[in-house]
Amino acid sequence: MYGQLHGYTTINSYFGKRNSPTAGATSYHKGIDIGAPKGSNLIAVCDGKITFTGFLGGGGYTITLSVNNMKITYCHVSPNYIVQVGDIVKKGQVIRSCWP
């Protein structure tokens, strides 16, 4: 249902230097990670446009939501996308189910 935002909000990894879970060494992290269990819905955090769906290296299968000059990237998602590049989404809209 649109407009109801609730769920997982714990930040698992912040901006800046961190021990990379994939590289096994210190790396610079350009975003924040908010984890959720397998099967959780991905929710659009704002109105915007889908500008990328596909495989993105260490991010795995990815959906990118863009608004103004900001990009929100949902990484490690199922490749069975329910949105496509060019779709306009609304805040609170379910855009995909997660998988680890």
N, C-alpha and C positions, 0 to 999 in steps of 0.2 A: 504494500500500500504506500503510495507516495506521501511524503510529508512526515512520516514517522521514522526518525533516525534513532536507532538504538543498537546496541551490540557491543563489539569489542573496541576498546579505546586505549588499552595498555600499549605504550611504545616499547618495542623490543630492542630497537637500535636507533640511535640518534645521528644527526649530522656529524661529520668530522672523522678523525682517526678512530679506527676500530680494528679488532682482530676479525678478519674476513672469515665467514663460515665456510666459504668455498675455496679460497686461495690458501688458507692456513697461515696467512701472514698479515701484517698491519697494512691497511689500505685506507683510502679516504672514501667515506660514505657520503653520497650527495643527496641523501633524503632521510626520511624516517621510515621505520618498519612498524606496522601494527599487525600483529599476528592474529590468526583466527583458526579454529579447528576445521578440518576437512568437512565439506558440505555446507559451510557457512555461505550465506549470500553476500555478494559484493554489492554495495550500495553506492550510487553516485553521490558524492559529498556536496555537489553543487550543480547548477544548470551548466551545460557545456556541450561540446562537440567531441565525438570519438574521432581521434586523429591517428590512431595506430592500433592494430590488432595483429599479433604475430609472435614469432620467437625472437627474443631479445637477449641472446647470450646468457650471462649469469642470472638474468631476471626470469629466465624460462619463458613460458607463454605469457604474454603481456597485453593489457588493454591500457591505452592512454586517453585520458579525458582532458581536453584543453579548454580553458576559459581565459580570455584576455591574453596576457603574457605568461600565464601559469599553466603547468602541466601536472596532472595527478596521474601517477603511473601505478597500476595494479599489476604486481608481478606474481609469478608462480600460480597462474590460474589455469583452469581447464581449457584446452584448445577448442572445445566445442562452444564457440562464441555465440552469444545471443544478440550481440550488437555488431555493427559493421562500421568501417571507416565512413565518416560523413553523417552518421546518425546523430541527431540532437537528443540529448537526454535531460531529464529533470532531476533536481535534487530529490533524493529518496527513492529513485527508481532502481529496481534490481537489475544489474547489468551482467552478472555471472555468478556461478558457484565456485568456491575455492577448492583447491586440492593441494596437498603438500608437495 
